[in-house]
Amino acid sequence: MRRRDPTHEKPHRVLIVGGGFGGLYAAKALRRADVEVTLVDRANHHLFQPLLYQVSTGILAESEIAPPLRGVLRRQKNARVLLAEVTGFDLDGHEVEAVAPDGEPVTLGYDSLIVAAGAAHGYFGRDDWASLAPGLKTLADARAVRSRILQAFEMAELAGDPAERDAWLRFAVVGAGPTGIELSGQIAEMAHGALRPDYRAIDTATATISLLEAGPDVLAGYPEELRGRAARDLGKIGVDVRVDRRAIGIDSDGVDILDGTGGQYRVPARTVIWAAGVEASPLAQGLADASGADVDRTGRLIVREDLTVPGHGDVFAVGDMVALDGVPGIAPAAMQQGRHAARTIRRRLAGRTEVKRFSYLDKGSLAVIGHDRAVGVAFGVPLTGFGAILVWGLVHIRYLVGWGSRLVTAVRWLWTLLARNRAERVIATPEPGRAPAPEAARVLS
């Protein structure tokens, strides 16, 4: 039997699909409005995706970056959270179709709709690579990546054959954007530092971490001097950076590469992690089908300048699932778009009907490389080294949801930094019979 959402006709009903940055910040921006907010998501937590790689490498616990949505909105009296997976839209009937956790259909009514469904991994038409090279978008992804990394070291410890041992100690990260940079740097530091005292049959510092990028530089979109600094810093901590290298094949033993000259070769790696591309949530296409709007080549919905869906002024789309000139698919943009949609709804309820285009304020971007290196731009000012690390830490702690999460994360980062510095002093003087950590890896162009 179909269940019908019992939301009252009044006050104004705002339905938000997605509890990521766009959806959550839209809900919070409506806390003082005379509206009834319903936030629906298929997960029961808000995921702080920029720190997901730290869960995958064991620095942070899942609970520190994924607070329950109900807890986040507990004190917002005009908001409620529903656990369900949205499956379709009836824009003429002002209804959204969803499926409850028990598999039963649910119909959710609205007066204003904000869709913030986010994005998923994009494998450029090679979805068969997903099982061979997992990415990082969800907590389940982080668990899978962490399991693969640790399993590789365990299998190397068990291997009796030197060639087999060497094979398990080869890692490859595909894609040198911020996620790829941060993930490859963390794996290198794990291998060269934190894990090294824990194994007897292997020296984890002999692990090879290759970072593969199809473009001419790491961190595309960053200033040239910062791209060069990032590549050099990665080399210093043992990451083998290879640019102009496009993945054309992935299997359980490595990655087939096409280089900039048209030559093909193979990068051996038993553990491959994907950080090369994303595509919009399927709900972007669903919303396009329901509204008659268009999507771009990555499946992102093309919206009007005020973030409304063409032909449906009461429907907003925000975050990674939308295409808007000059607006990147990153967390700060989603936050600003969520707030913009909420402000537009509040203005309309106040009788103000003027259309205000969304204007993105670019506060900058940062990428951390290991525990004591980072590069970035903040309000147009290039940052490197400790200054970039400090700004990166302050920004991420600032946007973590909940003071408890912020405090625990800050303490854990400080403890990790001190512990790694102690480990580096020990590694600098290797045990008798144990080879020192390798010198900086090459940077290939």
BANUSE-893043 format. One record per residue (C-alpha): residue number from 1; y, z, x. Coordinates in Angstrom, 3 decimals. Example, Ala and Ser with C-alpha at 12.3 -4.5 7.8 and 13.67 -1.06 7.14 Angstrom:
BEGIN
  nr    north       up     east
   1   -4.500    7.800   12.300
   2   -1.060    7.140   13.670
This chain:
BEGIN
  nr    north       up     east
   1    0.000    0.000    0.000
   2    3.408   -0.973    1.408
   3    5.645    1.969    2.183
   4    9.342    1.680    1.513
   5   11.966    3.430    3.583
   6   13.593    6.159    1.442
   7   17.035    5.907    3.076
   8   19.815    6.467    0.505
   9   22.168    3.640   -0.409
  10   25.132    5.751    0.696
  11   26.552    6.492    3.152
  12   26.549    3.226    5.081
  13   23.095    2.638    6.576
  14   22.966    1.613   10.234
  15   19.527    0.582   11.458
  16   19.070    0.390   15.243
  17   16.013   -1.338   16.686
  18   15.221   -0.097   20.194
  19   15.796    3.222   21.949
  20   16.825    1.835   25.327
  21   20.331    1.965   26.740
  22   21.885   -0.364   24.165
  23   20.297    1.256   21.124
  24   20.713    4.857   22.240
  25   24.358    4.465   23.220
  26   25.085    2.733   19.917
  27   23.514    5.650   18.026
  28   25.463    8.242   20.010
  29   28.727    6.329   19.498
  30   28.222    6.720   15.736
  31   27.750   10.504   15.803
  32   31.107   11.217   14.119
  33   31.031    8.258   11.742
  34   30.327    8.547    8.010
  35   27.089    6.623    8.365
  36   23.376    7.276    8.262
  37   21.759    6.148   11.516
  38   18.076    5.272   11.761
  39   16.770    4.444   15.228
  40   13.326    2.846   15.281
  41   11.253    2.281   18.409
  42    7.588    1.727   19.187
  43    7.805    4.392   21.941
  44    8.852    7.979   21.319
  45   11.039    8.256   24.436
  46   14.161    6.826   26.011
  47   13.193    5.276   29.346
  48   15.649    5.344   32.245
  49   14.386    2.075   33.722
  50   16.535    2.037   36.907
  51   14.453    4.943   38.239
  52   11.080    3.672   37.076
  53   10.163    2.587   40.602
  54   10.476    6.220   41.718
  55    7.826    7.191   39.180
  56    5.583    4.387   40.458
  57    5.848    5.765   44.003
  58    5.477    9.428   43.041
  59    9.014   10.661   43.770
  60    9.832   11.555   40.163
  61    7.654   12.685   37.266
  62    7.549   10.668   34.057
  63    9.211   13.423   32.029
  64   12.271   13.361   34.299
  65   13.219    9.798   33.319
  66   11.742    9.587   29.804
  67   13.041   12.304   27.459
  68   11.852   12.204   23.819
  69   14.205   10.248   21.565
  70   14.043   12.948   18.915
  71   15.130   15.511   21.492
  72   18.007   13.337   22.696
  73   19.355   12.941   19.141
  74   18.332   16.375   17.860
  75   21.910   17.616   17.466
  76   23.217   14.425   15.893
  77   23.028   15.307   12.205
  78   23.573   11.775   10.931
  79   20.736   10.285   13.003
  80   16.983   10.188   12.642
  81   14.232    8.592   14.738
  82   11.255    6.633   13.419
  83    8.198    5.647   15.451
  84    7.210    2.120   14.435
  85    6.970   -1.376   15.872
  86    9.354   -3.922   14.362
  87    7.653   -7.211   13.549
  88   10.159   -9.264   11.563
  89   13.550   -9.614    9.886
  90   14.675  -10.479    6.343
  91   18.388  -10.871    6.968
  92   19.196  -12.112    3.467
  93   17.426   -9.113    1.953
  94   18.906   -6.708    4.515
  95   15.458   -5.473    5.499
  96   13.407   -5.150    8.666
  97    9.622   -5.257    8.669
  98    7.715   -2.843   10.896
  99    4.281   -1.343   11.450
 100    3.731    2.435   11.476
 101    1.500    4.165   14.068
 102   -1.396    4.116   11.585
 103   -1.104    0.336   11.183
 104    0.482    0.434    7.731
 105    3.507   -1.826    7.033
 106    6.942   -0.256    6.627
 107   10.115   -1.794    5.202
 108   13.430   -0.497    6.545
 109   16.670   -1.264    4.733
 110   20.115   -1.494    6.298
 111   23.773   -2.242    5.700
 112   24.445   -2.903    9.394
 113   21.738   -3.829   11.892
 114   21.835   -3.421   15.694
 115   18.912   -4.987   17.572
 116   18.482   -3.768   21.141
 117   14.910   -4.785   21.903
 118   15.320   -5.290   25.661
 119   13.235   -7.534   27.889
 120    9.759   -7.829   29.354
 121    8.254   -9.340   32.499
 122    8.696  -13.070   32.942
 123    6.081  -14.957   34.972
 124    7.661  -18.414   34.656
 125    4.869  -19.697   32.457
 126    2.069  -18.117   34.510
 127    1.119  -15.242   32.250
 128   -2.290  -15.144   33.927
 129   -0.558  -13.482   36.893
 130    0.294  -10.395   34.833
 131   -3.048   -8.682   35.458
 132   -2.929   -9.541   39.172
 133    0.699   -8.592   39.826
 134    1.986   -5.919   37.417
 135    5.715   -5.397   37.031
 136    7.856   -2.386   36.193
 137    9.238   -2.159   32.666
 138    7.400    0.736   31.031
 139    5.833    4.078   31.918
 140    2.422    2.427   31.600
 141    3.552   -0.138   34.180
 142    4.658    2.637   36.540
 143    1.281    4.355   36.207
 144   -0.533    1.097   36.894
 145    1.579    0.317   39.963
 146    1.216    3.842   41.354
 147   -2.541    3.698   40.802
 148   -2.807    0.368   42.647
 149   -0.748    1.571   45.597
 150   -2.708    4.780   46.060
 151   -6.031    3.054   45.413
 152   -5.285    0.613   48.227
 153   -4.914    3.437   50.734
 154   -8.059    5.130   49.427
 155  -10.065    1.914   49.721
 156   -8.786    1.433   53.267
 157   -9.883    4.975   54.118
 158  -13.378    4.210   52.778
 159  -13.723    0.796   54.457
 160  -16.062    0.662   57.432
 161  -15.180   -2.888   58.410
 162  -11.825   -3.235   60.263
 163  -11.058   -6.534   58.516
 164  -11.644   -4.969   55.104
 165   -9.496   -1.994   56.071
 166   -6.703   -4.308   57.184
 167   -6.915   -6.264   53.923
 168   -6.405   -3.133   51.828
 169   -3.349   -2.190   53.908
 170   -1.469   -5.367   52.998
 171    1.073   -5.199   50.162
 172    3.345   -7.880   48.692
 173    6.321   -7.523   46.355
 174    7.438  -10.762   44.680
 175   11.164  -10.865   44.007
 176   13.997   -9.443   46.119
 177   16.414   -8.259   43.460
 178   17.282   -4.555   43.223
 179   13.840   -3.600   41.858
 180   11.991   -5.508   44.578
 181   14.250   -4.091   47.285
 182   13.839   -0.521   46.097
 183   10.106   -0.757   45.480
 184    9.224   -2.387   48.816
 185   11.394    0.153   50.637
 186    9.660    3.065   48.939
 187    6.178    1.702   49.711
 188    7.172    1.282   53.362
 189    8.439    4.848   53.567
 190    5.308    6.176   51.889
 191    3.132    4.342   54.400
 192    5.180    5.218   57.460
 193    6.011    8.774   56.477
 194    4.814   10.771   53.495
 195    1.192    9.549   53.404
 196    0.552    9.392   57.136
 197   -0.581   13.004   57.713
 198   -3.009   12.882   54.770
 199   -5.514   10.310   56.052
 200   -8.023   10.538   58.909
 201   -9.808    7.196   59.192
 202   -6.656    5.079   58.900
 203   -3.099    5.134   60.126
 204   -1.091    4.283   57.001
 205    1.843    3.237   59.205
 206   -0.068    0.069   60.097
 207    0.328   -1.137   56.514
 208    2.131   -4.465   56.044
 209    4.689   -4.716   53.227
 210    5.921   -8.264   52.536
 211    8.927   -8.908   50.310
 212    8.881  -12.491   49.006
 213   11.978  -14.160   47.569
 214   12.252  -17.713   46.214
 215   16.014  -17.857   46.836
 216   17.888  -18.075   50.130
 217   18.804  -14.364   50.262
 218   17.791  -10.958   49.020
 219   19.976   -9.382   46.322
 220   21.381  -12.618   44.914
 221   24.824  -11.987   43.464
 222   25.790   -9.337   46.004
 223   28.434  -10.113   48.675
 224   27.047  -11.975   51.696
 225   27.577   -9.110   54.137
 226   25.639   -6.739   51.885
 227   22.766   -9.184   51.500
 228   22.486   -9.373   55.284
 229   22.743   -5.606   55.637
 230   19.988   -5.094   53.071
 231   17.642   -7.494   54.873
 232   18.273   -5.770   58.216
 233   17.770   -2.296   56.742
 234   14.512   -3.362   55.148
 235   13.312   -4.669   58.483
 236   14.157   -1.364   60.151
 237   11.847    0.551   57.822
 238    8.982   -1.908   58.222
 239    9.390   -4.401   55.378
 240    8.628   -8.035   56.240
 241   11.356   -9.945   54.386
 242   10.637  -13.593   53.629
 243   13.258  -15.682   51.818
 244   12.982  -19.292   50.593
 245    9.383  -18.447   49.740
 246    8.315  -19.235   46.166
 247    5.059  -17.890   44.779
 248    2.880  -20.728   43.457
 249   -0.393  -18.834   43.165
 250   -1.598  -15.240   42.974
 251   -5.147  -13.932   43.150
 252   -6.895  -10.699   44.101
 253   -6.528  -11.399   47.820
 254   -2.936  -12.556   48.145
 255   -0.082  -14.886   47.257
 256    0.175  -18.635   47.865
 257    3.674  -19.570   48.988
 258    5.771  -22.735   48.976
 259    8.528  -22.498   51.592
 260   11.915  -24.185   51.720
 261   10.599  -27.148   53.713
 262    7.808  -27.911   51.263
 263    5.120  -26.314   53.383
 264    2.462  -24.113   51.838
 265    0.795  -21.062   53.290
 266   -0.765  -17.794   52.205
 267    0.395  -14.173   52.380
 268   -2.711  -11.940   52.358
 269   -2.279   -8.864   50.138
 270   -4.770   -6.899   48.085
 271   -1.875   -5.244   46.222
 272    0.768   -7.532   44.668
 273    3.656   -6.232   42.541
 274    5.935   -8.449   40.446
 275    9.712   -8.026   40.530
 276   10.758  -11.673   40.243
 277   11.813  -12.287   36.675
 278   12.183  -11.094   33.116
 279   12.256  -12.680   29.692
 280   13.708  -11.415   26.444
 281   11.670   -9.406   23.982
 282    9.832  -11.561   21.410
 283   12.133   -9.974   18.817
 284   14.943  -12.165   20.197
 285   13.041  -15.243   19.066
 286   12.182  -13.522   15.787
 287   15.845  -12.818   15.146
 288   16.716  -16.404   16.088
 289   14.146  -17.738   13.618
 290   15.488  -15.485   10.862
 291   19.139  -16.366   11.484
 292   19.060  -19.942   12.725
 293   20.599  -18.898   16.054
 294   19.589  -20.377   19.410
 295   17.910  -18.854   22.455
 296   18.308  -19.793   26.118
 297   15.517  -20.810   28.512
 298   14.515  -17.164   29.118
 299   14.317  -16.457   25.391
 300   17.610  -14.545   25.153
 301   19.473  -14.770   21.859
 302   22.828  -16.543   22.019
 303   25.306  -14.333   20.162
 304   28.956  -14.636   19.184
 305   31.671  -13.127   21.372
 306   31.732   -9.936   19.273
 307   27.902   -9.544   19.700
 308   27.143  -10.530   16.106
 309   24.402  -13.023   15.266
 310   25.813  -16.409   14.150
 311   26.029  -16.556   10.370
 312   25.320  -12.837    9.947
 313   28.327  -10.657   10.676
 314   26.450   -7.477    9.767
 315   23.794   -8.051   12.448
 316   24.453   -7.230   16.108
 317   22.252   -7.941   19.132
 318   22.864   -6.134   22.420
 319   21.363   -5.584   25.853
 320   18.888   -7.614   27.901
 321   17.776   -9.677   24.897
 322   21.132  -11.458   24.485
 323   22.899  -14.205   26.397
 324   26.657  -13.894   26.807
 325   28.638  -15.655   29.535
 326   29.466  -13.424   32.475
 327   27.455  -10.430   31.265
 328   24.442   -9.457   33.423
 329   21.241   -8.040   31.987
 330   21.638   -4.544   33.426
 331   21.825   -1.032   32.000
 332   25.653   -0.589   32.170
 333   26.156   -3.819   30.221
 334   23.714   -2.669   27.535
 335   25.504    0.688   27.253
 336   28.880   -0.997   26.821
 337   27.500   -3.468   24.281
 338   25.902   -0.688   22.239
 339   29.204    1.174   22.114
 340   31.064   -2.024   21.188
 341   28.763   -2.689   18.232
 342   29.181    0.906   17.043
 343   32.977    0.714   17.327
 344   33.004   -2.527   15.348
 345   31.032   -0.881   12.529
 346   33.424    2.078   12.515
 347   36.455   -0.214   12.380
 348   35.005   -2.146    9.463
 349   34.332    1.052    7.531
 350   37.966    1.991    8.115
 351   39.042   -1.298    6.519
 352   39.899   -3.111    9.756
 353   38.314   -6.573    9.713
 354   39.764   -8.141   12.864
 355   37.203   -9.601   15.264
 356   37.247   -8.078   18.737
 357   35.322   -9.888   21.441
 358   33.137   -7.892   23.787
 359   34.637   -7.500   27.259
 360   32.356   -6.325   30.047
 361   33.785   -3.916   32.603
 362   31.901   -4.502   35.853
 363   31.833   -1.149   37.623
 364   29.607   -2.503   40.379
 365   25.952   -2.434   41.374
 366   23.897   -0.539   43.922
 367   20.443   -0.912   45.455
 368   18.770    1.841   47.474
 369   16.675    0.965   50.538
 370   14.485    3.877   51.501
 371   15.718    7.431   51.224
 372   18.819    7.153   53.412
 373   19.981    3.548   53.121
 374   21.679    1.656   50.307
 375   24.061   -1.233   49.699
 376   26.331   -1.920   46.778
 377   29.733   -2.573   45.301
 378   31.695   -0.026   43.279
 379   34.847   -1.294   41.553
 380   35.076   -4.117   44.075
 381   34.609   -1.909   47.151
 382   31.545   -2.715   49.337
 383   29.426    0.332   50.159
 384   26.665    0.876   52.700
 385   24.807    3.752   54.329
 386   25.292    7.352   53.240
 387   28.351    6.546   51.130
 388   26.319    4.096   49.044
 389   23.442    6.589   48.744
 390   25.856    9.276   47.540
 391   27.451    7.023   44.913
 392   24.035    5.733   43.816
 393   22.751    9.285   43.362
 394   25.829   10.461   41.462
 395   25.776    7.440   39.145
 396   22.094    7.762   38.318
 397   22.286   11.510   37.743
 398   25.365   10.980   35.577
 399   23.527    8.591   33.255
 400   20.240   10.483   33.057
 401   19.906   11.840   29.532
 402   19.919   15.644   29.396
 403   21.212   18.242   31.844
 404   17.683   19.426   32.520
 405   16.654   15.960   33.732
 406   19.744   15.715   35.914
 407   19.215   19.089   37.578
 408   15.502   18.568   38.215
 409   16.096   15.070   39.570
 410   18.882   16.212   41.904
 411   16.735   19.041   43.299
 412   13.735   16.737   43.745
 413   15.814   14.106   45.562
 414   17.232   16.756   47.905
 415   13.778   18.172   48.600
 416   12.359   14.692   49.222
 417   15.179   13.887   51.627
 418   14.621   17.077   53.642
 419   10.846   16.640   53.649
 420   11.083   13.051   54.846
 421   13.472   13.966   57.612
 422   10.964   16.578   58.811
 423    8.151   14.027   58.583
 424   10.153   11.501   60.610
 425   10.590   14.033   63.406
 426    6.839   14.585   63.493
 427    6.069   10.852   63.415
 428    8.493   10.228   66.277
 429    6.014   12.118   68.507
 430    2.589   10.809   67.449
 431   -0.606   12.758   67.852
 432   -2.664   12.087   70.997
 433   -4.713    8.953   70.447
 434   -2.633    7.810   67.474
 435   -0.372    4.794   67.833
 436    3.328    5.214   67.040
 437    4.794    3.668   63.901
 438    5.428   -0.085   64.245
 439    8.789   -1.457   65.268
 440   11.016   -3.217   62.753
 441    9.361   -6.119   61.022
 442   10.692   -9.661   61.178
 443   13.234  -11.077   58.787
 444   12.218  -14.664   58.061
 445   14.655  -17.257   56.762
